[in-house]
């Protein structure tokens, strides 16, 4: 491995490349000793590891431009990395490439409260933005589970979601402008400080493009006023399909809850053991419905939702009495991943999204498939937007169990596509789901993706091999594997 | 003139064949829905490709908050189908005339008064089916709220004025119609109104529309019955009866302001930007983010002022439609536009020059 890494296919060796880059970057901003490179060998998807040729840690836009100009001239691939918390291997390094870390870009540059925007560098943590404006009554809405650690640049690259997407949108709905360094090292502004920009909507295109189209070096985000009031209802159901229907019934009343989440019985029992939130462990499913807005709106809405839940056949219903209880009720839902990790030596997480009306059908099918494969599956999901996270429990030490798990995971993703959904709702394709892209898109669609990529990066130097499979690659399936709790960043909530 | 008839899957193929024929013959196409926004963009020559015949709602499940419609579907028909279930298009697209289509609304990317508070056209687009410049029928995005598989081409085609492909079908998120909606009127100077609108937007008040014209600020609030009542109390203005008609007139440009022979500019600036020192008459919307200007001032003068505050100016109606009507882009950014056009429509078959002369 060290041998192949020393001699890159492009003909540049590690030492030479390091020396070249030190001409333009400070000594400490270029890492080229294998032991220095080790922390960068994977992101949150630790099953995939590769040592990059060199890591660079620029702290000015000019340095990023210089690195890109040099790499483009030498045909050296570049992988951008934020906090490295991504779950799909989007920041997995290339053995013949430069890993460009943006962690030094960690400053909030400007907050404009009247326009409700903040101009930030890509390495700023998601939660740090909300913390910086909290005292003024504002926040940044997208709240991925890793928000205490993940960077805003990574959020843009993955179009990160969170618990409040149905009402407040994804990253794409909450940003206004980007500064992007192109593969040739040019700096372009995408989007604007105004609500729209002239020309094609490159802001939407860059969002979720997984580092394939450019290096994001500055982001202007939108800030929202904090809701004046938030209330959480927790309802039990003796049948998972009834719980699924209740979700549709709530939406049908014309209320858009701030959060609408669901857990099945296995997930509920696992999380109750973990956080002791007082969940109904006999329920087939628990539904969490959070209503936010002005106190008047919330009191109107909560009455209606209670009525709908009763009519939908809930067996029990509790409203969090205070902020402390609200947080406690949420805590189990947010701890679902580590809780699943206590049920089984290994688990495997799926990120399919399905139309809400298919919830009952899909959950029934998943349970049947689990039985067929002899594997237990705990289901937690963002019910409001149909984003399902089935956690397949398995033991990697049992011969053949990992293979069966992989196959089952693939079947679940195929099922998501079959019912009109998608293989990834919020974790991204990266290297993890690159093969499933072949299920969701046909040859001409993949070719259009490649043509689009070439419009930005004709020599395929930005994060090559990720996000969109080559036509010849379209073969088998993969997914997120966690062995013996070896999830990187185990301290982060994963939901 | 080429046109497509019966709705259904075969029509996709029919359009695709017409596109392939145009590619073979090297004949540029002018994509046409209801022909209600033909004035918008640069003058563009081409053989009309009529898309109105490709119509109908493909699927609509109110509890999913998602509707899928063929591009030729009349916007009015779609909106009334949604209203039957107490839902609406959150971006309030302008029709401008009878016969406006869904495809036209997506291609033009224009949003109404609710835009700064609920989102723009592209914010609500979840998926599209398009025919690219190779005549291939492609599907991007889908009918679910969250989808990060592949590049977001569904949103890229919004506002591209048909220059990247023929939109044949679109899936959109829809919103519930608020239980109550009221409008208040307050006398206020322009500069003060801009500041006030932005201060309110920073507070949890359910505002859903703002407009300032001729010394009067109009504010619409939407939501639950009690929520709207409380909001009216906070705004402290004069409640008006004809609120719905007022917002309709602003959205559809039927308001007296828009009846004028002068060139009409759409000025998009940061919402809180102070009034710009440009000669002409103004109507301000979107909390200050969208400003309409009737002016005889030179394009270069207007664009310089607008650019200075970080915005862009579009010659919306009137003026010289053979010159650039959208704000010229810096060379690096324009290069990406040119490459993108080539990636989707290498032979420049679709609406050549409608967005920018070179595209």
Interface residues (C-beta under 8 A of the other chain):
Chain A: X112 X113 X114 X115 X116 X117 X137 X138 X158 X159 X161 X165 X166 X169 X170 X172 X173 X182 X186 X187 X188 X189 X190 X192 X193 X194 X195 X196 X197 X198 X199 X200 X201 X202 X204 X205 X207 X208 X209 X212 X213 X225 X226 X227 X228 X247 X248 X249 X251 X252 X253 X254 X255 X256 X293 X294 X295 X296 X297 X299 X300 X301 X353 X354 X355 X356 X357 X382 X384 X385 X386 X387 X420 X421 X422 X423 X424 X425 X426 X427 X428 X429 X433 X437 X440 X441 X444 X445 X448 X449 X451 X452 X453 X454 X455 X456 X467 X468
Chain B: X61 X62 X63 X64 X65 X66 X86 X87 X109 X115 X116 X119 X120 X122 X123 X132 X134 X136 X137 X138 X139 X140 X142 X143 X144 X145 X146 X147 X148 X149 X150 X151 X152 X153 X155 X156 X158 X159 X160 X164 X175 X176 X177 X178 X179 X195 X198 X199 X201 X202 X203 X204 X205 X206 X223 X224 X225 X226 X227 X229 X230 X231 X268 X269 X270 X271 X272 X286 X289 X290 X310 X311 X312 X314 X326 X327 X328 X329 X330 X332 X333 X334 X336 X337 X339 X340 X342 X343 X344 X355 X356
